Amino acid sequence: MEISDGLGLSARKVTYLRYMSERGGPVKTSDLAETFDVDPSTITKVLGDLAAAGLVQLAPYHGATLSPAGRQYAAFLVKRHRILALALTHYGLSDEEACREVARFESFVSKDTIDRMCQAMGHPSHGVCGEITHDNDCLKRNTRQRR
């Protein structure tokens, strides 16, 4: 899956990938089901969809891990969440309110929009819920636009 526009996944799949990224290692179906209060069969189906998209690698009885493409995509998803949440705190929302609100709409915001917001904010390194990392595309765009 290409992260060119950042709009390829449902909100639920975005949440699962961000969670897997933050966990950093294999995640068992039962852990995901318990964390998100859904049926294990639902998790199995979603993980199958993510594996088919090349974002997750499945190992029976060991769990699911992010593929290299999945790690790259998840890094963008985390950045998108943190940039949007940081922006909402500037309009009076608490950190917690901003995170909750962003989770409701973040999957509809494109990578290009996030890169532009990030640039306008001066490429912040810390959001309300953690560190913000910047990919080369975002930084290259900033350099090109200054010329």
C-alpha positions in Angstrom: 0.0 0.0 0.0 1.2 3.4 -0.9 1.0 6.2 1.6 1.0 8.9 -1.1 -2.3 10.3 0.1 -2.8 8.8 3.5 -6.4 8.0 2.9 -6.3 4.3 2.2 -7.6 2.8 5.5 -10.7 2.9 7.6 -10.5 4.6 11.0 -10.5 1.3 12.8 -7.6 -0.1 10.7 -5.7 3.2 11.4 -6.3 2.7 15.1 -5.0 -0.9 15.0 -1.8 0.1 13.0 -1.0 2.9 15.4 -1.5 0.6 18.3 0.8 -2.0 16.8 3.4 0.7 16.0 3.4 1.9 19.6 3.7 -1.7 20.9 6.8 -2.2 18.8 6.6 -6.0 18.6 4.4 -8.9 17.7 0.7 -8.4 18.8 -1.6 -11.3 19.4 -5.1 -11.3 18.1 -6.4 -11.8 21.7 -4.5 -8.7 22.8 -6.0 -6.6 20.1 -9.5 -8.0 20.7 -9.3 -7.3 24.4 -7.7 -3.8 24.0 -10.4 -2.7 21.5 -13.3 -4.7 23.0 -14.1 -6.5 19.7 -14.5 -10.2 18.8 -11.3 -12.0 18.0 -12.8 -13.1 14.6 -13.1 -9.4 13.7 -9.4 -8.9 14.5 -8.5 -11.9 12.5 -10.4 -10.5 9.4 -8.9 -7.1 9.8 -5.3 -8.5 10.2 -5.9 -10.6 7.1 -6.9 -7.4 5.2 -3.8 -5.6 6.5 -1.6 -8.5 5.5 -3.2 -8.6 2.0 -2.3 -4.9 1.7 1.3 -5.7 2.7 1.2 -3.7 6.0 1.2 -6.6 8.4 3.0 -10.0 8.6 1.2 -12.8 10.3 2.8 -15.6 12.1 0.3 -18.2 13.4 0.5 -18.6 17.2 3.1 -15.7 17.4 1.0 -12.8 16.4 1.1 -10.0 13.9 3.9 -7.6 13.2 4.2 -4.5 11.0 5.9 -5.1 7.7 8.5 -2.6 6.5 5.8 -0.8 4.5 3.5 -1.1 7.6 6.1 0.6 9.8 6.4 3.4 7.3 2.7 3.8 7.0 2.2 3.6 10.8 4.8 6.3 11.3 2.8 8.6 9.1 -0.4 7.7 11.0 1.1 8.5 14.3 2.5 11.8 13.0 -0.9 12.7 11.5 -2.6 12.0 14.8 -0.1 14.1 16.8 -0.1 17.0 14.4 -3.9 17.2 14.3 -4.2 16.9 18.1 -1.6 19.6 18.6 -3.5 21.9 16.2 -6.7 21.3 18.2 -5.1 22.2 21.5 -4.4 25.7 20.0 -8.2 26.1 19.8 -8.8 25.4 23.5 -9.2 21.6 23.7 -7.3 19.8 26.4 -4.7 17.2 25.4 -7.2 14.4 26.1 -10.1 16.1 24.3 -7.9 16.7 21.3 -6.7 13.1 21.1 -10.3 11.8 21.3 -11.6 14.3 18.8 -8.8 13.6 16.3 -9.5 9.9 16.4 -13.0 10.6 15.1 -11.8 12.3 11.8 -8.1 11.7 11.3 -8.5 9.0 8.6 -10.1 11.7 6.3 -7.0 14.0 6.4 -4.5 13.6 3.5 -0.8 13.3 3.8 -0.4 16.5 1.8 -2.5 18.4 4.2 -0.6 17.0 7.2 2.7 17.9 5.6 1.4 21.5 5.0 0.1 21.8 8.5 3.4 20.5 9.9 5.3 23.0 7.9 3.1 25.9 9.0 3.6 24.8 12.6 7.4 24.9 12.1 7.9 21.1 12.1 7.2 20.6 15.8 9.1 17.8 17.5 6.6 17.1 20.2 2.8 16.8 20.2 0.3 16.4 23.0 0.7 12.6 23.0 4.4 12.1 22.1 7.3 12.8 19.8 6.6 13.9 16.2 9.0 12.6 13.6 9.3 14.1 10.1 9.9 12.2 6.9 12.1 13.4 4.1 9.1 14.3 1.8 7.8 16.8 4.3 11.2 18.4 4.9 12.0 18.5 1.1 8.7 20.3 0.4 9.6 22.9 3.1 13.0 23.5 1.4 11.5 23.7 -2.1 8.8 26.2 -1.0 11.4 28.5 0.6 13.3 29.0 -2.7 
